[in-house]
Amino acid sequence: MRKRDKHQRGKKVAWLSVFFVVMAVLFYIIVYSCFLGDGFLSPGRELEKRDWLGFFGAYLSFIGTVAVSLIAILQSSYFNKRENERRYNERLEVIQPIFSVSISEQNSHVGNYAVPFNPSDPSTYPKYDNFTIKIENIGEYPAMHICVFEKYMFPAIKQGESKMIQAAFSDSEDVWKYPKGLKAVLDSTEPKDEKERLPLEFNICYDDIDGNSLYQTFRLMDFDGVKYYALKHKEVTSTAGNEEG
């Protein structure tokens, strides 16, 4: 959006420059034509051509001074805006939290549900179908109003703090067996690693300390058989005091 604004401002300045040059040339041609030879305009009573030429010389000097002043004002405004944007972008980058996302557990016990089983009979051991991710803020600034899996999760994650989210897909038996034990339920049609039953991507939406709303997208990676989530993309959805509908 800001790149588009810069491009539009550049086009406006270019068109204004062209307009000024064209008007200056036209004005010169008109004045020259007026006083060429006998001219088609009378200098006026008790006036000579040199009087008008002196007036136009002073007038053109005045116009030139005004034009230079306007250009200086526009330049100053343009560079001030660029400097403000540069400072804003630097500030925006500095205050963002750095999320470290790890797969904490898979197919673990859900919530505080008591599940009876016989320790001597493995066939009675409960089976689960869920995953738990750990989100830690290793940045210097906190993040507020955290939404994960399209659900509001936490009011804040402070510097050095970590949060756990246990979730499952909607086709998992854990969803109806332990309805109050899972923090999030994902649609079974969402892209996932079918074997590990892990989402291929998910977003962490949050507000930074200045009130800007952003989201970070994490993608499931596999390195030498080890699954982990890496940052794929980060984007600002709205800035402080400028909510988008």
C-alpha positions as CSV (number, residue, x, y, z in Angstrom):
1,M,0.0,0.0,0.0
2,R,2.8,2.4,0.9
3,K,4.7,1.6,-2.3
4,R,1.6,2.4,-4.3
5,D,1.3,5.8,-2.5
6,K,4.9,6.6,-3.2
7,H,4.4,5.7,-6.8
8,Q,1.4,8.0,-7.1
9,R,3.2,10.9,-5.4
10,G,6.1,10.5,-7.8
11,K,3.7,10.6,-10.8
12,K,2.0,13.8,-9.4
13,V,5.3,15.5,-9.0
14,A,6.3,14.5,-12.5
15,W,3.1,15.8,-14.0
16,L,3.3,19.1,-12.1
17,S,6.8,19.5,-13.4
18,V,5.7,18.9,-17.0
19,F,2.7,21.2,-16.5
20,F,4.9,24.0,-15.2
21,V,7.4,23.7,-18.2
22,V,4.6,23.6,-20.7
23,M,2.9,26.7,-19.2
24,A,6.2,28.6,-19.1
25,V,6.9,27.9,-22.8
26,L,3.3,28.8,-23.7
27,F,3.5,32.1,-21.8
28,Y,6.8,33.0,-23.5
29,I,5.3,32.3,-26.9
30,I,2.2,34.4,-26.2
31,V,4.3,37.4,-24.9
32,Y,6.7,37.1,-27.8
33,S,3.8,37.1,-30.3
34,C,2.2,40.1,-28.6
35,F,5.2,42.2,-29.1
36,L,6.5,40.8,-32.4
37,G,6.8,43.7,-34.9
38,D,3.9,46.1,-34.4
39,G,2.1,43.4,-32.4
40,F,-1.7,43.0,-32.3
41,L,-2.1,44.6,-28.8
42,S,-1.6,48.2,-28.2
43,P,0.8,49.0,-25.3
44,G,-1.7,51.4,-23.9
45,R,-1.9,55.1,-23.4
46,E,1.4,56.8,-22.6
47,L,3.0,53.3,-22.4
48,E,5.6,51.6,-24.6
49,K,6.5,48.0,-25.3
50,R,9.5,48.3,-23.0
51,D,7.2,49.2,-20.1
52,W,5.2,46.0,-20.6
53,L,8.4,44.0,-21.1
54,G,9.8,45.3,-17.8
55,F,6.5,44.4,-16.1
56,F,6.6,40.9,-17.5
57,G,10.2,40.5,-16.5
58,A,9.4,41.4,-12.9
59,Y,6.2,39.2,-13.0
60,L,8.2,36.2,-14.3
61,S,10.7,36.7,-11.6
62,F,7.9,36.7,-9.0
63,I,6.3,33.5,-10.6
64,G,9.7,31.8,-10.6
65,T,10.3,32.6,-6.9
66,V,6.8,31.3,-6.0
67,A,7.4,28.2,-8.1
68,V,10.8,27.5,-6.5
69,S,9.2,28.0,-3.0
70,L,6.3,25.6,-3.8
71,I,8.8,23.0,-5.1
72,A,10.9,23.3,-1.9
73,I,7.7,23.0,0.2
74,L,6.6,19.9,-1.7
75,Q,10.1,18.4,-1.5
76,S,10.2,19.0,2.2
77,S,6.8,17.4,2.7
78,Y,7.7,14.4,0.5
79,F,11.0,13.7,2.3
80,N,9.3,14.2,5.7
81,K,6.8,11.6,4.8
82,R,9.5,9.3,3.6
83,E,11.4,9.8,6.8
84,N,8.3,9.2,8.9
85,E,7.6,6.0,7.0
86,R,11.2,4.8,7.4
87,R,11.0,5.4,11.2
88,Y,7.6,3.7,11.3
89,N,8.9,0.6,9.5
90,E,12.0,0.5,11.7
91,R,9.9,0.8,14.8
92,L,7.4,-1.8,13.5
93,E,10.2,-4.3,12.9
94,V,11.8,-3.8,16.3
95,I,8.7,-4.3,18.4
96,Q,7.5,-7.5,16.8
97,P,7.6,-10.6,19.0
98,I,9.6,-13.6,17.9
99,F,7.7,-16.8,18.2
100,S,9.4,-20.1,18.6
101,V,6.9,-22.8,17.7
102,S,7.6,-26.5,18.6
103,I,5.6,-29.7,18.6
104,S,5.4,-30.4,22.3
105,E,3.4,-33.6,22.3
106,Q,1.4,-35.9,20.1
107,N,-1.5,-38.2,21.0
108,S,-1.3,-37.3,24.7
109,H,-3.8,-37.4,27.5
110,V,-6.5,-34.8,27.1
111,G,-7.3,-32.4,29.9
112,N,-8.4,-33.7,33.3
113,Y,-10.5,-36.5,32.0
114,A,-10.1,-39.8,34.0
115,V,-9.8,-42.8,31.6
116,P,-10.0,-46.3,33.2
117,F,-7.6,-48.9,32.0
118,N,-5.9,-52.1,33.1
119,P,-2.1,-51.6,33.5
120,S,-1.5,-55.3,32.9
121,D,-3.6,-55.3,29.7
122,P,-2.2,-53.1,26.9
123,S,-5.4,-53.5,24.9
124,T,-7.2,-51.3,27.4
125,Y,-4.7,-48.4,27.2
126,P,-6.4,-45.3,25.9
127,K,-5.6,-44.1,22.5
128,Y,-5.6,-40.4,21.5
129,D,-5.5,-38.5,18.3
130,N,-4.3,-34.9,19.0
131,F,-1.2,-32.7,19.0
132,T,0.1,-30.0,21.3
133,I,2.2,-27.1,20.1
134,K,4.3,-24.8,22.3
135,I,4.5,-21.1,21.4
136,E,7.3,-19.2,23.1
137,N,8.0,-15.5,22.8
138,I,11.8,-15.1,22.5
139,G,11.7,-11.5,21.4
140,E,12.1,-8.4,23.5
141,Y,8.5,-7.2,23.4
142,P,5.2,-8.9,24.4
143,A,2.4,-9.8,22.0
144,M,-1.3,-9.2,22.9
145,H,-4.6,-10.8,22.0
146,I,-3.2,-14.0,20.6
147,C,-5.4,-15.9,18.1
148,V,-4.4,-19.4,16.9
149,F,-6.4,-21.8,14.7
150,E,-8.9,-18.9,14.3
151,K,-9.7,-18.9,18.0
152,Y,-8.8,-16.4,20.7
153,M,-6.3,-18.1,23.0
154,F,-4.4,-15.7,25.3
155,P,-4.6,-12.1,26.3
156,A,-0.8,-11.8,26.1
157,I,2.5,-13.7,25.8
158,K,5.2,-11.8,27.6
159,Q,8.9,-11.9,26.8
160,G,10.3,-15.3,27.6
161,E,6.9,-16.8,28.3
162,S,5.5,-19.9,26.6
163,K,2.0,-21.2,26.0
164,M,0.7,-24.6,25.2
165,I,-2.2,-25.4,22.8
166,Q,-3.7,-28.9,22.6
167,A,-5.7,-29.3,19.4
168,A,-7.2,-32.0,17.2
169,F,-8.9,-32.3,13.8
170,S,-12.7,-32.5,13.7
171,D,-12.7,-36.1,12.6
172,S,-10.7,-37.2,15.7
173,E,-12.5,-39.2,18.3
174,D,-10.9,-36.9,20.9
175,V,-13.3,-34.2,19.8
176,W,-16.4,-35.9,21.0
177,K,-14.8,-38.0,23.8
178,Y,-13.2,-35.0,25.5
179,P,-15.1,-31.9,24.3
180,K,-13.9,-29.6,27.0
181,G,-10.3,-30.8,27.1
182,L,-9.1,-29.4,23.7
183,K,-8.3,-25.7,23.2
184,A,-8.9,-25.8,19.4
185,V,-10.6,-28.0,16.9
186,L,-9.4,-27.8,13.3
187,D,-11.6,-28.6,10.2
188,S,-10.6,-32.1,9.0
189,T,-10.5,-30.8,5.4
190,E,-7.6,-28.5,6.1
191,P,-4.3,-29.5,4.6
192,K,-2.4,-31.7,7.0
193,D,0.3,-34.3,7.3
194,E,-1.9,-37.4,7.1
195,K,0.6,-39.7,8.9
196,E,1.5,-37.3,11.8
197,R,-1.9,-35.7,11.9
198,L,-0.4,-32.2,12.0
199,P,-1.5,-29.1,10.1
200,L,0.7,-28.1,7.3
201,E,0.3,-24.4,8.0
202,F,-1.3,-22.2,10.7
203,N,-1.4,-18.5,11.6
204,I,-0.6,-16.7,14.9
205,C,-2.6,-13.4,14.9
206,Y,-1.8,-10.8,17.5
207,D,-1.5,-7.1,18.4
208,D,1.9,-5.5,19.0
209,I,2.6,-3.0,21.8
210,D,1.7,-0.1,19.5
211,G,-1.7,-1.5,18.7
212,N,-0.9,-2.8,15.2
213,S,-2.6,-6.0,14.2
214,L,-0.4,-8.6,12.4
215,Y,-0.2,-12.3,11.7
216,Q,2.6,-14.7,11.3
217,T,2.3,-17.9,9.2
218,F,4.2,-21.0,10.2
219,R,4.8,-24.0,7.9
220,L,5.4,-27.6,8.9
221,M,9.0,-28.6,8.0
222,D,10.8,-31.9,8.0
223,F,14.6,-32.1,8.5
224,D,16.1,-35.5,8.7
225,G,12.9,-37.0,10.1
226,V,12.3,-34.3,12.7
227,K,9.1,-32.3,12.3
228,Y,9.1,-28.6,13.3
229,Y,7.3,-25.3,12.4
230,A,9.2,-22.5,10.7
231,L,8.2,-18.9,10.0
232,K,6.9,-18.6,6.4
233,H,5.3,-15.2,6.2
234,K,4.5,-12.1,8.3
235,E,2.0,-9.4,7.4
236,V,0.4,-6.3,8.9
237,T,-3.4,-6.4,8.7
238,S,-4.1,-3.0,10.3
239,T,-2.2,-0.2,11.9
240,A,-2.9,1.6,15.1
241,G,-5.8,4.0,14.7
242,N,-6.6,2.7,11.2
243,E,-8.8,-0.4,11.6
244,E,-9.6,-2.1,8.3
245,G,-13.1,-3.3,7.7
